Amino acid sequence: MRLIEKKSMPERGLGYPPVGGVARSAGSSILASADGYGPSSRYSIFAIEPRATFESVGGDWTLSDDWPLDRPAPGATVWESLRALLKQTARASSTRPDPPIFQGGWIGYFGYDLAWTIEQLPRIHDQKSLLPDLFLRYYDTFAIHDSLTQQTAIYSTDSLGGSEQSRSARRDRLFELLNAPPSTDSGESFVDGDLISDSHEGDYRQRVERVIEYLRAGDIFQANISHEFTGSFLGRADQLFARALRESPAPFAALVRGPGWDVVSTSPERFLLLLPDGRVETRPIKGTRPRGRDPQHDLLLRDELARSGKDGAELTMIVDLERNDLGRVCRFGSIDVCDHRQIESYRNVHHAVSTVKGELRDGKDVVDLLLATFPGGSITGAPKIRAMQIIEELEASRRGIYTGAIGYLSDHGRADLNIAIRTIVVEGTIARYRVGGGIVIESDPLSEYRETLVKGERLRSILLGTKA
């Protein structure tokens, strides 16, 4: 199997990947990293014309008819089927001196509700959305933008066969899309009216109080509780994505375009990075403060987050949970906590972040890793299963994609997935997003509610535009 590079292009301007017209292309997927967030934000991926789609609803899976290789066994689980598909196109990394981070493979999302295929959990809420629990598309034509060199290289692979003529034509179409004028933004609202939460302030505070009761009873140490905002959507998802990149730059932004729906994410959080040699990294976020009104006020808020005992305890608990999850599939003694409780600053918030690393045991793969860690502990609580039971009991609706993961599984063994927070789902004429926070015994219900509004402020302003 070969990785073929067609063209490379110097890009004008710094800070944003060269979206061009890719976001307007049906079936496209974009994993975008805004410059300025360290090594995590160096590369962006643009993929067009998927060769197949693999999706799952309620544990049942489907694979589109255009998959040209062997199909998984009809009675296989969704996870067994995913492993079978990954094995068919698995290959060694390119021998180039600086091989691309993505070399063809699956791009899409793992929705939070996929957890019901992993654990025995109660199901209280009915499904409202048409989005599947799992949605992955196989791409063999893609571009990678390097923010360090400001170069964009276009690639194709021959993993699924086909002629070089057809691959060359796809590369040419991607070249044209990347060089097309980007989507414009009039600044107008994308929402007809206002954005309405499924939980009034009093409802949310009552839920926090109920979590605190569980905490005092010793059921859990922490639980993450969220609520959902919805509005009537106007406009186009590509325009929404363009505004999101500008107004809420982040290292793990994404656009996934599905049949009748779109997902726009500006996530700051990495769920999992798996390297081809088996090294693993997760970077949980716990602790948030708004940006200040001036530099001095901003520094005070940043320092307050760094000194907060409550936020520190919250992050430490989740780091322990992530260590335990990774310990199920990683080599004994390989797990290490690096850069514990670093403060990272984004357009509208400061976050406290830790990095947990490990090395997969021999015989373990990305599916084993996902089964051991999904969904991420930073957005469930601890212990994870009991926290998820309480989440299902107290939240007003299913989470869907929210707090799942968006990213890629590359044929050469690398995978990179975000935590799907700061994420807007557009489904027909409806736009929605969720915000939440981790509750511990020291939590104040009113403060927790206000923190969710701080986290959602940028998404709200993106949807409402200059009228916000």
Residue pairs with C-beta under 8 A, 6 or more apart in sequence:
1 89
1 91
1 157
1 158
1 159
1 411
2 157
2 158
3 94
3 96
3 99
3 100
3 103
3 104
3 155
3 156
3 157
4 155
4 156
4 157
4 158
4 164
4 167
4 171
5 153
5 154
5 155
6 154
6 155
6 156
6 168
6 171
6 172
6 175
7 153
7 154
7 171
7 175
8 151
8 152
8 153
8 154
9 18
9 151
9 152
9 175
9 178
9 179
10 150
10 151
11 18
11 145
11 150
11 151
11 152
14 35
14 147
14 150
15 34
15 35
15 36
15 147
15 249
16 32
16 34
16 35
16 245
16 246
16 249
17 30
17 32
17 33
17 34
17 44
17 46
17 145
17 147
17 245
18 145
18 152
18 178
19 30
19 32
19 46
19 182
19 183
19 241
19 242
19 245
20 177
20 178
20 179
20 180
20 181
20 182
21 176
21 177
21 178
21 180
21 181
21 182
21 183
22 28
22 30
22 46
22 48
22 174
22 177
22 178
23 30
23 182
23 183
23 237
23 238
23 241
23 242
23 255
23 257
24 177
24 180
24 183
24 236
24 238
25 48
25 177
25 257
26 257
27 48
27 49
27 50
27 137
27 257
28 46
28 47
28 48
28 255
28 257
29 45
29 46
29 47
29 50
29 107
29 108
29 137
29 139
29 254
29 255
29 256
29 257
30 44
30 45
30 46
30 47
30 241
30 253
30 254
30 255
31 44
31 45
31 107
31 252
31 253
31 254
31 406
31 407
31 408
31 416
32 44
32 245
32 253
32 254
32 255
33 40
33 41
33 42
33 43
33 44
33 147
33 250
33 251
33 252
33 253
34 41
34 245
34 249
34 250
34 251
34 253
35 41
35 147
35 249
36 249
37 250
37 251
37 268
37 344
38 251
40 251
40 252
40 270
40 283
41 147
41 251
42 146
42 147
42 148
43 101
43 144
43 145
43 146
43 147
44 144
44 145
44 147
45 101
45 102
45 107
45 142
45 143
45 144
45 145
45 408
46 142
46 143
46 144
46 145
46 174
46 177
46 178
47 107
47 137
47 139
47 141
47 142
47 143
48 139
48 141
48 142
48 170
48 173
48 174
48 177
49 139
49 141
49 170
49 173
50 137
50 138
50 139
51 66
51 67
51 68
51 137
51 138
51 139
51 140
51 160
52 63
52 64
52 66
52 67
52 68
52 137
52 138
53 63
53 64
53 135
53 136
53 137
53 138
54 61
54 62
54 63
54 64
54 67
54 81
54 82
54 85
54 106
54 134
54 135
54 136
54 137
54 138
55 61
55 62
55 132
55 134
55 135
55 136
56 62
56 78
56 114
56 117
56 132
56 133
56 134
57 132
57 133
58 116
58 127
58 133
59 77
59 78
59 116
59 117
60 78
61 72
61 77
61 78
61 81
61 134
63 71
63 72
63 81
63 85
67 85
67 138
68 160
68 161
69 88
69 89
69 160
70 84
70 88
72 80
72 81
72 84
72 85
73 80
73 81
73 84
76 84
77 117
78 114
78 117
78 134
79 117
79 118
79 367
79 370
79 371
82 136
82 367
83 365
83 367
85 106
85 138
86 106
86 365
86 366
86 367
86 409
89 104
89 105
89 138
89 159
89 160
89 411
90 411
90 412
90 413
91 103
91 159
91 411
91 412
92 412
93 99
93 103
93 276
93 412
93 413
93 414
94 100
94 103
94 412
99 412
100 144
100 153
100 155
101 144
101 410
101 414
101 416
102 142
102 144
102 408
102 410
102 414
103 155
103 157
103 410
103 411
103 412
103 414
104 138
104 139
104 140
104 142
104 155
104 156
104 157
104 159
104 410
104 411
105 138
105 139
105 408
105 409
105 410
105 411
105 412
106 136
106 137
106 138
106 139
106 408
106 409
107 136
107 137
107 139
107 256
107 407
107 408
107 409
108 134
108 135
108 136
108 137
108 256
108 406
109 134
109 135
109 136
109 256
109 263
109 401
109 404
109 405
109 406
109 407
109 420
110 133
110 134
110 370
110 374
110 404
110 405
110 406
110 417
111 131
111 132
111 133
111 134
111 135
111 399
111 400
111 401
111 404
111 420
112 375
112 399
112 400
112 401
112 402
112 403
112 404
112 420
113 133
113 398
113 399
113 400
113 404
114 133
114 134
114 374
114 375
114 404
115 121
115 374
115 375
115 388
116 123
116 133
117 133
118 371
118 374
119 385
119 388
121 385
121 388
121 389
121 392
122 389
122 392
122 393
123 392
124 392
124 393
125 392
125 395
125 396
125 397
125 398
126 398
127 398
128 397
128 398
129 261
129 398
129 400
129 425
129 427
130 260
130 261
130 427
131 258
131 261
131 263
131 400
131 401
131 425
131 427
135 256
135 258
136 409
138 160
140 156
140 157
140 158
140 159
140 160
140 167
141 154
141 155
141 156
141 167
141 170
141 171
141 174
142 154
142 155
142 156
142 174
143 152
143 153
143 154
143 155
143 174
143 178
144 152
144 153
144 155
145 151
145 152
146 152
146 153
152 178
154 171
154 174
154 175
154 178
155 171
156 167
156 168
156 170
156 171
157 411
158 164
158 167
159 411
182 242
183 236
183 238
183 239
183 241
183 242
184 239
184 242
185 239
185 242
185 243
185 246
186 465
187 465
187 466
188 234
188 235
188 465
188 466
188 467
189 234
189 463
189 464
189 465
189 467
189 468
190 233
190 234
190 235
190 239
190 240
190 431
190 462
190 463
190 464
190 465
191 231
191 232
191 233
191 234
191 431
191 463
191 464
192 231
192 232
192 233
192 234
193 231
193 232
194 231
195 229
195 230
195 231
195 431
195 460
195 463
195 464
196 229
196 230
196 231
197 204
197 227
197 228
197 229
198 227
198 228
198 229
198 230
198 396
198 397
199 207
199 227
199 228
199 396
201 446
201 449
203 227
203 396
204 225
204 227
204 445
204 448
204 449
204 452
205 445
205 446
205 448
205 449
206 445
207 225
207 394
207 395
208 225
208 439
208 443
208 445
208 448
208 449
209 445
210 394
211 220
211 223
211 225
211 390
211 394
211 439
211 443
212 439
212 441
212 443
212 445
214 220
214 223
214 390
215 221
215 222
215 223
215 439
215 440
215 441
216 441
219 386
219 390
220 381
220 382
220 383
220 386
220 387
220 390
221 317
221 381
221 382
221 383
221 440
222 314
222 317
222 318
222 381
222 382
222 387
222 438
222 439
222 440
223 380
223 381
223 387
223 390
223 391
223 438
223 439
224 378
224 379
224 380
224 381
224 387
224 391
224 403
224 436
224 437
224 438
224 439
225 391
225 394
225 395
225 436
225 437
225 439
225 448
226 395
226 399
226 402
226 403
226 434
226 435
226 436
226 437
226 452
227 395
227 396
227 434
227 435
227 436
227 452
228 396
228 397
228 402
228 432
228 433
228 434
229 432
229 433
229 434
229 435
229 456
229 459
229 460
230 430
230 431
230 432
231 430
231 431
231 432
231 463
232 429
232 430
232 431
233 426
233 428
233 429
233 430
233 431
237 255
237 257
237 262
237 264
237 426
238 255
240 262
240 264
240 424
240 426
240 462
240 463
241 255
241 262
241 264
243 462
243 465
244 253
244 264
244 266
244 424
244 462
245 253
245 266
247 347
247 458
247 461
247 462
248 266
248 346
248 347
248 348
248 422
248 458
248 459
248 462
249 266
249 346
249 347
250 266
250 267
250 268
250 346
250 422
251 268
251 270
252 265
252 267
252 268
252 269
252 270
252 406
252 407
252 418
252 419
253 265
253 266
253 267
254 263
254 264
254 265
254 267
254 406
254 407
254 418
255 262
255 263
255 264
255 265
256 262
256 263
256 406
260 427
260 428
261 425
261 426
261 427
261 428
262 425
262 426
263 401
263 406
263 420
263 423
263 424
263 425
263 426
264 423
264 424
264 425
264 426
265 406
265 418
265 420
265 421
265 422
265 423
265 424
266 422
266 423
266 458
266 459
267 406
267 418
267 419
267 420
267 421
267 422
267 423
268 285
268 344
268 346
268 351
268 421
268 422
269 283
269 284
269 285
269 351
269 353
269 376
269 378
269 418
269 419
269 421
270 281
270 282
270 283
270 416
270 417
270 418
270 419
271 282
271 373
271 376
271 405
271 407
271 417
271 418
271 419
272 280
272 281
272 282
272 369
272 370
272 373
272 405
272 415
272 416
272 417
273 280
273 281
273 282
273 415
273 416
273 417
274 280
274 360
274 366
274 369
274 413
274 414
274 415
274 416
275 413
275 414
276 412
276 413
276 414
278 359
278 360
278 364
279 357
279 358
279 359
279 360
280 326
280 330
280 357
280 358
280 359
280 360
280 369
281 355
281 356
281 357
282 322
282 326
282 355
282 356
282 373
282 376
283 353
283 354
283 355
283 356
284 315
284 318
284 319
284 322
284 353
284 354
284 356
284 376
284 377
284 378
285 351
285 352
285 353
285 378
285 419
286 311
286 314
286 315
286 318
286 352
286 378
286 438
287 305
287 308
287 311
287 312
287 314
287 315
287 341
287 351
287 352
288 305
288 349
288 350
288 351
288 352
288 437
288 451
288 454
288 455
289 301
289 302
289 304
289 305
289 349
289 350
289 454
290 301
290 348
290 349
290 350
290 454
290 457
291 298
291 301
291 345
291 346
291 347
291 348
291 349
291 350
292 298
292 299
292 300
292 301
301 350
302 343
302 345
302 350
305 311
305 343
305 350
305 352
306 341
306 343
306 352
309 442
310 440
310 442
310 443
311 352
312 341
312 352
313 440
313 442
314 438
314 440
315 340
315 341
315 352
315 354
317 382
317 440
318 354
318 377
318 378
318 382
318 438
319 337
319 340
319 354
319 356
320 382
321 377
321 382
321 383
321 384
322 356
322 373
322 376
322 377
322 378
323 335
323 337
323 356
325 372
325 373
325 377
325 384
326 335
326 356
326 358
326 372
326 373
327 335
327 358
328 372
328 373
329 360
329 361
329 364
329 368
329 369
329 372
330 358
330 359
330 360
330 361
330 364
331 358
331 359
331 360
331 361
334 357
334 358
334 359
335 356
335 357
335 358
336 356
336 357
336 358
337 354
337 355
337 356
337 357
338 354
338 355
338 356
338 357
339 353
339 354
339 355
340 354
340 355
341 352
341 353
341 354
342 352
342 353
342 354
342 355
343 350
343 351
343 352
343 353
344 350
344 351
344 352
344 353
345 351
347 458
348 454
348 457
348 458
349 454
349 455
349 458
360 368
360 369
366 409
366 413
366 415
369 415
374 404
374 405
375 388
375 403
375 404
375 405
376 403
376 405
376 419
377 384
378 419
378 438
379 403
379 419
379 421
379 436
380 387
380 388
380 391
380 403
381 387
381 388
381 390
381 391
381 438
381 439
391 399
399 434
400 425
401 420
401 423
401 425
402 420
402 421
402 423
402 425
402 433
402 434
403 419
403 420
403 421
403 434
403 436
404 420
405 417
405 418
405 419
405 420
406 417
406 418
406 420
406 423
407 415
407 416
407 417
407 418
408 415
408 416
408 417
409 415
421 435
421 455
422 433
422 455
422 458
422 459
423 433
423 434
424 431
424 432
424 433
424 459
424 462
424 463
425 431
425 432
425 433
431 463
433 456
433 459
433 463
435 452
435 453
435 455
435 456
435 459
436 452
436 455
437 448
437 451
437 452
437 455
439 448
460 468
461 468
